[in-house]
Amino acid sequence: MNCKIEKSKISGQVSCPPNKSYTHRAIFLASIAGKNSRVENALLSADTIATIEACKKFGAEIEIADSTIIVKNPIKIGTKVPEINTENSGTTIRIASGIASLFSEEITLTGDSSLQKRPMQPLLDALSSMGAQCSSTDGKPPIKIKGKIAGGEVKIPGNFSSQYISALLICAPLTEKGINLTIDGNLVSKPYLDATIATMRKFGVTVQTLIPYKRYNITPQIYKETTFTVPIDFSSLALLLSAAVLNGEGITIKGSIGNLPQGDEVFIDILEKLGVKIAIDDDQIKIESPEKLNGGKFDLSNSPDLLPPLAILALRSSAPIEIFNVKHARLKETDRIAIMSRELVKLGIKVQEKEDGMILEASENISGADLISEEDHRLFMAFCIAGMFVGNCTVTDPESVKVSYPNFIEEMKRMGAKIKID
């Protein structure tokens, strides 16, 4: 399917979706803790449903009531586990792999064609060093894991994905020895590791930080019953803010920001550097955007999901926007650097693709185009927002939004976007 998008202005109120990363983590930890642990204001999307289904395969009994997830009985370590299909969710397969290493029987984990291109070898190597037997398809899913790991000393590179480290931290308290974790090299996406530690703390487990983003110690502990409330998703908020900057007329974005760490909240600072005025008050956000945005250089090493919403703002910038230090964005659902570079050129933006980012410069000669999102939810949404600014665009794969923002198209249309699905 494709979306046909005409030049549009949007207005009114929109509620920001709950945070996908926190929903994933809270579901896994609630499923380990059990005893009627609850995840409230959960994002129910294709990715988080994949996590729910994975936890059920591990033996958890889970109920869903509106946006609340209730774990009636916890994961049963030692039970026989059927093959786990994590669909398109990288977070799900990586954290589930850590949990699988606690089981004595072999467990197979796989995913869709996109997920089967994403690297797993660093995590498999780390699990193997603690006693797991792991096999894969050239370091990618489908993978097989047979535990049981005992814990102990483990090293893992930090330059691929913080999800590997999150997987090790989450399973560490359930090992016999606990885990002394060393991260080699520079860790990317640091705030996602902070999010994991913060969520573990809510469930009663302490992670001892020896050297931030380098060395951690996690002793054997028990996850405790709790109720976890998921904050809004700054990754989705960034897209809504970009829509407001490019196409908005008096938009109010509703949602509780909360006090849990989110790396993508830096987008507020980025917009202010670009010249956007932002007012945050009583769980709502309003912006005032200048006719032309400033340019600037932006390091997205800790917030790779901001690449799509930031890149499209070049449509309205008066100077180049440079995005750097985000090579790991090439290892997301797609190679987001390559695809954003390829597609934004079609609209008339001047793009210089770099290994770790891109430089984008506005052009006076922008025009509509057929944009290919490669079934990547964040690219699809960014291209839709760009299409509303440019007009006469088509964007492929509207069904991809089910991954993180299932009602994105309906919300945009409700506020005035001229979007038609063919």
C-alpha positions in Angstrom: 0.0 0.0 0.0 0.9 3.7 -0.5 -0.2 7.0 1.0 -1.0 9.9 -1.2 -0.2 13.2 0.6 -1.1 16.7 -0.4 0.2 20.0 1.0 -1.5 20.3 4.4 -1.8 22.4 7.5 -2.6 20.7 10.8 -4.1 22.2 14.0 -5.7 21.2 17.3 -4.7 18.9 20.1 -2.9 15.5 19.8 -1.8 13.1 22.5 1.7 11.8 22.4 1.9 7.9 22.5 3.4 6.1 25.5 7.1 5.2 25.4 7.9 2.1 23.4 11.3 1.4 25.1 9.9 1.7 28.6 6.9 -0.4 27.7 9.3 -3.2 26.4 11.4 -3.1 29.5 8.5 -2.9 32.0 6.7 -5.9 30.3 9.8 -8.1 30.6 10.5 -7.1 34.2 6.8 -7.4 35.2 6.7 -10.8 33.6 9.8 -11.9 35.6 8.4 -10.4 38.9 4.8 -11.6 38.4 2.6 -11.5 41.5 0.1 -9.1 39.8 2.7 -6.6 38.6 1.2 -4.0 36.3 2.3 -1.9 33.4 0.0 1.2 33.1 -0.2 3.6 30.2 1.5 0.9 28.1 2.0 1.3 24.3 0.2 -1.5 22.6 1.8 -1.7 19.2 3.2 -4.5 17.0 6.6 -4.3 18.7 5.4 -4.4 22.3 2.8 -7.1 21.5 5.8 -9.1 20.3 7.3 -8.7 23.7 4.1 -9.8 25.4 3.9 -12.9 23.2 7.6 -13.7 23.9 6.9 -13.5 27.7 3.9 -15.8 27.3 6.2 -18.3 25.4 8.5 -18.1 28.5 5.5 -19.2 30.6 4.1 -15.9 31.9 0.3 -15.4 32.2 -0.6 -11.9 31.0 -3.9 -10.0 30.8 -4.5 -6.8 28.9 -7.2 -4.3 30.0 -7.2 -1.1 27.9 -3.7 0.3 28.2 -2.8 -1.7 31.3 -0.8 -5.0 31.2 -1.3 -7.3 34.2 1.0 -10.2 34.9 -0.9 -12.9 36.8 1.9 -15.5 36.9 5.6 -14.9 36.1 8.0 -16.4 33.6 8.7 -20.0 34.5 12.4 -20.6 34.1 13.0 -24.2 33.3 9.8 -24.8 31.3 9.9 -26.0 27.7 9.7 -23.0 25.4 8.4 -23.1 21.8 10.0 -21.1 19.1 9.8 -17.3 19.8 9.0 -15.1 16.8 9.8 -11.5 17.7 8.5 -10.1 14.4 10.2 -6.8 13.7 11.3 -5.9 17.2 15.0 -5.7 17.9 14.5 -4.8 21.5 12.3 -7.9 22.0 14.8 -10.4 20.5 17.8 -9.0 22.3 16.2 -8.9 25.8 14.5 -12.3 25.2 17.9 -13.7 24.2 19.3 -12.8 27.6 16.3 -14.4 29.3 16.6 -17.5 27.1 20.2 -18.0 28.4 18.7 -18.7 31.8 16.9 -21.8 30.5 18.6 -25.2 30.3 16.7 -26.3 27.2 17.5 -24.9 23.8 15.3 -22.0 22.7 15.0 -20.7 19.1 14.3 -17.0 18.5 13.6 -15.5 15.1 11.8 -12.6 13.5 10.7 -11.1 10.2 12.9 -10.6 7.1 14.0 -7.2 8.3 14.9 -8.5 11.8 16.9 -11.3 10.2 19.3 -8.7 8.9 20.1 -7.2 12.3 23.3 -8.2 14.1 23.2 -10.4 17.2 26.8 -11.8 17.4 28.2 -9.5 20.1 25.4 -10.5 22.5 25.7 -14.2 21.6 29.5 -14.0 22.2 28.9 -12.5 25.6 26.3 -15.2 26.6 28.7 -17.9 25.3 31.5 -16.5 27.5 29.2 -17.2 30.5 28.4 -20.8 29.5 25.5 -20.6 27.0 25.6 -22.5 23.7 24.6 -20.2 20.9 24.3 -20.6 17.2 23.0 -18.2 14.5 22.8 -17.5 10.8 26.0 -15.5 10.2 25.5 -13.7 13.5 21.9 -12.8 12.7 18.5 -14.4 13.5 17.2 -17.0 13.6 19.3 -17.9 16.6 19.4 -20.8 19.1 20.4 -20.4 22.7 20.9 -23.1 25.3 21.8 -22.2 28.9 22.1 -22.1 31.8 24.5 -19.2 32.2 26.1 -18.9 35.7 27.1 -15.3 35.4 30.5 -13.9 36.3 32.8 -11.6 34.3 31.6 -10.6 30.8 32.8 -8.1 28.2 30.8 -6.7 25.3 31.5 -4.0 22.7 29.5 -0.8 23.1 29.6 0.6 19.6 26.8 -1.6 18.0 23.7 -1.3 20.3 23.0 -0.6 23.9 20.2 -3.3 23.7 22.9 -5.9 24.1 23.9 -4.4 27.4 20.3 -4.0 28.5 19.8 -7.7 27.8 22.7 -8.7 30.0 21.7 -6.3 32.8 18.1 -7.6 32.9 19.1 -11.3 33.2 22.1 -10.7 35.5 20.1 -10.7 38.9 18.7 -14.2 38.0 22.2 -15.8 37.5 24.0 -17.8 40.2 26.9 -15.4 40.5 25.5 -12.1 39.2 27.4 -10.4 36.5 30.4 -8.1 36.4 30.0 -6.3 33.1 32.7 -4.4 31.1 31.8 -2.4 28.1 34.6 -2.1 25.5 34.9 1.1 23.5 32.5 3.9 23.4 28.9 3.1 24.2 26.2 4.3 21.8 22.7 5.3 22.9 23.7 5.7 26.5 20.3 7.0 27.7 18.7 3.7 26.7 21.0 2.0 29.2 20.0 4.5 31.8 16.3 3.7 31.0 17.0 0.0 31.6 18.7 0.7 35.0 15.9 3.0 36.0 13.2 0.4 35.2 15.1 -2.3 37.0 15.2 0.0 40.1 11.4 0.4 39.9 11.2 -3.4 40.2 13.5 -3.6 43.2 16.8 -4.5 41.6 19.9 -2.3 42.1 22.7 -2.0 39.5 26.0 -0.8 40.9 27.7 1.6 38.6 31.5 1.2 38.9 32.4 3.4 36.0 29.5 5.0 34.1 28.9 3.4 30.7 32.0 1.2 31.2 31.7 -1.1 34.2 28.7 -2.4 36.2 28.1 -5.0 38.9 24.8 -6.7 39.4 24.5 -9.2 42.3 21.9 -12.0 42.5 18.6 -10.3 43.4 14.8 -10.9 43.2 12.6 -8.7 41.0 9.7 -7.4 43.1 6.0 -6.9 42.3 5.3 -3.3 41.3 3.1 -1.0 39.2 5.0 0.8 36.5 3.5 3.8 34.7 5.0 4.4 31.2 5.8 8.0 30.3 5.3 9.6 26.9 7.6 8.6 24.1 10.1 11.3 23.1 10.9 9.5 19.9 7.2 9.9 18.8 7.1 13.4 20.4 10.0 14.4 18.1 7.9 13.5 15.1 4.9 15.4 16.3 7.1 18.4 17.1 8.6 18.2 13.6 5.0 18.1 12.2 4.1 21.1 14.2 7.2 23.0 13.0 6.7 22.3 9.3 2.9 22.2 9.1 1.3 23.3 12.4 -1.1 26.1 13.2 -1.7 26.3 16.9 -1.0 22.7 17.8 -1.0 21.5 21.4 0.7 18.2 22.2 -0.7 16.5 25.3 1.1 14.0 27.6 2.9 13.6 30.9 6.7 13.9 30.4 7.5 12.2 33.7 11.0 12.0 35.4 12.4 8.8 33.8 15.5 9.3 31.6 14.9 9.6 27.9 17.7 10.4 25.5 15.4 11.8 22.8 14.2 14.6 25.1 17.3 16.4 23.7 15.1 17.2 20.7 13.6 20.1 22.7 17.1 21.6 23.0 17.7 20.9 19.3 14.6 22.8 18.3 15.5 25.7 20.4 18.9 25.9 18.7 17.0 25.9 15.4 15.1 28.9 16.6 11.8 27.3 17.7 10.1 28.7 20.8 8.8 25.9 23.1 6.4 26.2 26.0 5.9 23.2 28.3 3.1 23.6 30.9 0.7 21.3 32.7 1.5 18.2 30.7 1.2 20.0 27.4 3.6 21.4 24.8 3.1 24.3 22.4 5.6 25.7 19.9 6.1 28.9 17.9 8.2 28.4 14.8 10.0 31.0 12.8 9.5 31.4 9.1 13.0 29.9 8.5 14.9 27.7 10.9 18.6 28.1 11.8 21.0 25.5 10.8 23.5 23.7 13.1 25.5 20.7 13.9 24.0 17.9 16.0 25.6 14.9 17.6 23.0 12.1 17.8 25.2 9.4 19.2 22.9 9.0 22.2 19.6 9.5 20.3 19.7 7.8 16.9 15.9 7.8 16.5 16.0 11.6 16.2 17.7 11.3 12.8 14.4 11.2 10.7 12.5 14.0 12.5 15.6 16.2 12.5 16.6 15.6 8.8 13.2 16.6 7.4 13.5 20.0 9.1 16.0 20.9 6.5 13.0 21.7 4.3 12.6 24.9 6.3 16.1 25.7 7.3 18.1 28.8 6.2 21.4 27.1 6.7 22.8 23.5 6.5 21.8 21.0 9.2 24.6 18.5 9.9 23.9 15.3 11.8 26.9 13.3 12.9 28.2 10.5 15.3 25.2 8.3 14.5 26.7 5.5 12.4 24.7 3.0 14.5 21.5 4.4 12.8 22.6 2.2 9.8 21.8 -0.8 12.0 18.2 0.1 12.9 15.2 -1.5 11.1 16.9 -0.1 8.0 20.0 1.8 7.1 18.4 5.1 8.0 21.3 7.2 6.9 21.3 5.8 3.4 17.6 5.8 2.9 17.0 9.3 4.3 19.8 10.5 2.0 18.4 8.8 -1.0 14.8 9.8 -0.5 15.2 13.5 0.6 17.2 14.2 -2.5 14.0 13.4 -4.5 12.2 16.3 -2.7 15.0 18.7 -3.7 17.0 18.8 -0.5 20.8 18.9 -1.1 22.2 15.9 0.9 25.8 14.9 1.5 25.8 11.4 3.0 28.6 10.6 5.4 29.5 7.3 7.1 28.3 8.6 10.5 25.6 11.0 9.4 24.6 13.5 6.8 24.6 17.2 5.9 21.3 18.6 4.6 20.7 21.9 2.9 17.4 23.5 1.8 16.7 24.2 -1.8 14.3 26.7 -3.4 13.3 24.0 -5.8 11.4 21.5 -3.7 8.8 19.3 -5.3 6.7 16.3 -4.6 8.1 12.8 -5.1 7.4 9.1 -4.6 9.2 8.2 -1.3 10.1 4.7 -0.4 10.1 4.0 3.4 11.4 0.4 3.2 8.8 -0.6 5.8 10.5 1.4 8.4 7.9 3.1 10.8 10.0 6.1 11.7 11.0 6.8 8.1 7.3 6.5 6.9 6.1 9.0 9.5 9.0 11.4 8.7 8.3 11.2 5.0 4.5 11.8 5.6 5.3 14.9 7.6 7.7 16.1 4.8 5.0 15.3 2.3 2.5 17.5 4.1 5.0 20.4 3.7 5.9 19.8 0.1 2.7 18.4 -1.4 2.1 15.9 -4.2 3.9 13.0 -2.5 3.4 9.3 -2.1 4.9 7.3 0.7 5.1 3.5 0.8 4.3 1.1 3.6 1.7 2.9 5.8 1.1 -0.3 7.7 4.6 0.1 9.3 3.2 2.5 11.8 1.7 -0.4 13.8 5.3 -0.8 15.2 5.3 2.3 17.4 2.4 4.7 16.6 -0.6 2.7 15.4 -3.0 5.6 15.0 -0.5 8.1 13.5 -2.4 8.4 10.1 -5.8 8.8 11.8 -4.4 11.5 14.2 -2.8 13.5 11.3 -6.0 13.3 9.3 -8.1 14.4 12.3 -5.9 17.5 12.6 -6.3 18.3 8.9 -3.7 16.3 7.0 -4.6 15.4 3.5 -3.6 11.8 3.5 -5.2 9.1 1.4 -4.3 5.4 1.5 -4.3 3.6 -1.9 
